[in-house]
Amino acid sequence: MKDIGTFRDPAARARYFTAYDRAMRLCPVPDAVLDVDTAHGTTRVYRFGQGDAPPLVLLPGMAATSACYADLLPALAATGPVYAVDTLGEPGRSVHRKPLSGVADRARCLDDVLGELGLASVHLAGGSAGGWHCVNQAIHAPGRIASISLLDPTTVTAPYSRAVIRLALLCAVVRTERMLRRFVVRASGEGALGRPEVELVLSGVREYRPRVPFPACPPEDRLRALRLPVLAIFAGRSQVQDAALAARRLGAFVPHADVEVRPGLSHAFPLPPRERDHFTARVLAFTGRRPAASPVLGQES
């Protein structure tokens, strides 16, 4: 890549950050707001929670931001520090300044951020393309990573579905509000429209020009070489990929991975309460963080 991600114009930037601030109000008040300078730009990181538990770092999906984890943050941050990242080169509060030459550069960006924050033995978690980022990190810069937790990760062991690819290509040609919203409904369902964190993603697609290497399935040999602990929960009702195929392949390529397919789960964000509680409980158990005693985390899944 030779360019950097930018907003289309100052008015687009203003519209986007109005939507951004509205979506971030869904999150708990962060304990710290950090702008971390590295070679490729400045990465916005929000820290929630206190204590000496191993750090948990959340990576958002494509065109999403830290706001997409608003519903998960209270339970996760109750057990220790959680860092939510706005991905460099995509919409959000991070500022892209130097082009990214490939997917390894994307891993170096996050590794630099973790280094500047003094974080080690980090547990990464991410949904959708955020799951791809976790795997990409484990492949290209695993030194600071203790484990990865994936929620319906895309382009890891299966491609996007043909229907989603066709609709994405159509959106690229016919860039209308109706087409963009149709794409969101395809990926996340009718109930997603109107929610501030989903409207923020739509605003990012409209107002920002990302310049990042596009996620693609890693080579099979790189997946087979993974040694980090892996938790992967796939959405049985996902319309963006064949989740059953993706889960089977991940289990075959990474035999030590803890792989689960949730039949009632779709690719939608935010998660329904039942699935939200299940995912947070699984992540907290997998990473060894002690869950806080609460009715939410104690519910049956």
N, C-alpha and C positions, 0 to 999 in steps of 0.2 A: 504494500500500500504506500502511495506517495502523498496522500492528503491526510488532514486531521478532521475529526468530527466538529461540526459547527452548527449553530442555529441558522435558519434560512435568512433572517434579517432581525434587526432589533425588536420589531413588533412581535415577531414569532417568539423570540426569547421571553419577552414580557408576558405573553399569553401562556407560555409553557410554565413559567415559574408561579403564575397565579394558580394554575392547576396543581403544581408541585406542592405549594404551601398548603393548599386545601387537603391534599392527600396525606401529607405528613402529620396533619392534626389528628389523624386516626391513631397515630403511634403514641406510646407513652412518651413523656418528656425525657429526652436522653440525658444521661449523666455527663456526657461530653460530646461535643461536636468537633471533629478533627479534620483538618485539611492537610493531607500528607503529600509533600512535594517529592517527586521522583523524576527520573530521567525523561519519562514520557508525558508528564503532566502532573496535575494536582488531583488526588483522589479524595473524595468526601467520604468520611467514615463516621458513623454514629455509634457511641458506646452506651449500652444499657446494662444495668445491673452491677453488682459489686461482689467482692470476694476473691478467693484464691483458687477457685476451680479452673481447670484448663479452659482457655478461651474458645468460644464458639463463634465462628465467622460465617455470616449469611451472605450468599451471592444471589442476586436477583436474576430473573429470566430476561429474555431479549426485550429491549426497550423499556424494561421495568426498572424500579429503583428500590431503595430500602423500604419505601412505603408498602410494598407488596407483602411485607411480613408483619404488618401492624397487628393482625389477629394472633400471631404466634409469639410475639415478643413478651407479653406478660408472663406466660408460663416458662419460657426459656430463660428469661432474665432473672426469674426468681431463684434460679439455681447457681448463678454466677455471671461473669461478664459475657456479654454478647456484643459483637461488632457487626453492624450492617453496612454494607459497602454499596456505593453507587458506582457501577462499572465504568472504568475509563474508556472513552471513545463512544459511549452510548448516551442517550438522554439522561439528565440528572445534574447534580451539583458538581460532579467531577469536571475538570477542565483539561481537555486533550491538547497537548502542545507539540508532540513529536510523533511522526507516523509510526505505525506498528507494521513490522515487516512480515509477520506470520503468527501462527497460533502459539509458538514458543514465546514470542514477545508478550503475548497476553498473559502468560504465566509469569514471566519476569516482572511485569507490572505489579501483579499482586504480591509476588515474593518481595519486591522492593518495599511495598507498603507494610507488609508484616514485619520486615526488618526494621523499618523506621519506627514502628510502634513498639519494637522490642518484644514481639510475640514469637513464641516457639511452642511446639507440641500442640498445634492448633487443630481443632476439629472443624472441618469445613462442611457446610450444608447448603444445598441449593436446589431450587425447583426449576423444571423445564430447561432452558438454556443455562440457568445457573448450575444445574446438575452437570451439564457438559463442562462448564468452567471448573468444577471440582475435579472431574476426571482429567481435564487438560492440565490442571495444577499437579495432580498426582503423577502424571506422566513426565512433565517437563521441569517441575521445580518442587519435588516432594520433601525437601530437607526440613521445612518447618511444619510439616503436616503430620498429624497423628492419626486421622481417619477422615473419611468422606461419607456424608449421608446425602442421598439423592432422592428427590421426589419427582417421579415421572420424568426422568432426564431424557432430553431429546438429542438426536444425532450422536448417541454414544454407541449403541449396538444395532440401531435400526434407523432408516431414513424417515423423513417426514412422509406422511401419507400422500398419495397422488392427488387426492381431492384438495388437501391443504396447499400443495405446491401449485396446482392449477389456479386456486383462488388467490394465492400470493402474487403470481405472475399477472393475473388479471388486475389486481389492485395496483401493481406497479405501472400498468398501462392506463387504466381507467381510475385515476386518483380522485375519487369522489368520497364524500363523507359516508354515503350509503354503502359503498364497497368496503370501506374500512370497518364499518360497524358489522357488516356481514361477515367479515373475516373474524372479528372478535367473537361473534355468536358461534361460528363454526368451531373455534378453538375452546371457548370457555362457557358457552351456553347463554341463553337469553337473560338469565338473572344477573350476569356480570355487568351489563350495560347500566350506566348511571352511577355506579359505585365510584367514588373519587379515585381510588388506586387504579381502576381500570380505565377511567377517563384520562388519567395521567399518561397511561401507556398510549392511548389514542393520540393525545396531544403530542407526545414525543415522536410518534410516527409522522404526524403532520408537520411539525415545526423544526425537527432536527435532521441533519444529514450525517448519519454515522459513517465513519470510515475505519472499519475494523475488519480483519480477516473473518470470513463467515465460518461458523462452526460446521465441522464435518466429522463423520464417524472416524475415530482414530484407527490406525491399522490394527489388525487382530493381534499381531505379535506384541504391540505395545500394551494392549489390554491384558494379555496373558502374563506379561512381566510385572503387573501391579502386585505389590506386596502389602500395601496399606490395608487396614480393615475397611470394608465397604458395606454400607447399608443402602439398599435400593428398594424403594416402594413405588410400584408402577400402578397407573390408573387403568383399571380394566375397561372403563368406558371412554378412554381417551380417543379423541377424533384426530389428533395430530400425528399419531403413529400407531403401528401394530404393537400394543403394549405386551401382549403375550409373547410375540416373537422377540421383542427387545429383552424381556425378562429371561427367556430361555437362553438367548445368546450370552447375556451377561453371566448367567449361572455356569455356562459352558466355558467361557473364556476366563472367568475369575471364580474358580470353584469355592474359594473360601468366603465369597461374598454372601451376605444375608439378604436374600432376594424375596420379595413378597409382591403379589398382585392383589390389589383391593378391587373386588368385582364391582362395587358400587361407586367407586371414585372416578371422577372425570378429571380432565386436565385443568379445570377451572380454578382460578384464584379470585377471591379468597376461598379457602376450603370450607365446606359445611362443618358445623361444630363437631360432629362425630368423627369426621376424618381429621380435622385439626387436632383434636385431643389424642387420637391414635398416633398421628405422626409425631407430635411433640413428646409423647410418652416413649415411643420407640427410640427417638433420637437421644433423649435424656438417659435411657437405659443403656443404649449402645455406646455412648460417650462416657459413661460412668459418672455423670453429674447427678447428684442426689435431688430427686424431684421434691418440690415444696409440697407440704400436705395441703391439699385443696380439693374441693368437690369436683372441680373440672378435670384434674388429672386422675382423679380416682374413679371416673366413670368407666363403665364397661365399653369396649369398642367392638 
